[in-house]
Amino acid sequence: MGLYPYTYGAGLTIATEVNKRILSEGQKGIDDWIEVLKSVGNIIDEIIELTEEL
């Protein structure tokens, strides 16, 4: 089963908090979440580039 329960729980917690923030802050909450998603993509791209260099 591994880390599934933890990742599932973390995903639900994050989704709930993001939703609450978007509902309370509106567009600012949406824009902030989009920036988080963009930064995660950049991190993944950097990890891929580093592993290709090895």
Residue pairs with C-beta under 8 A, 6 or more apart in sequence:
18 29
18 33
21 29
21 32
21 33
22 29
22 30
22 33
23 29
25 32
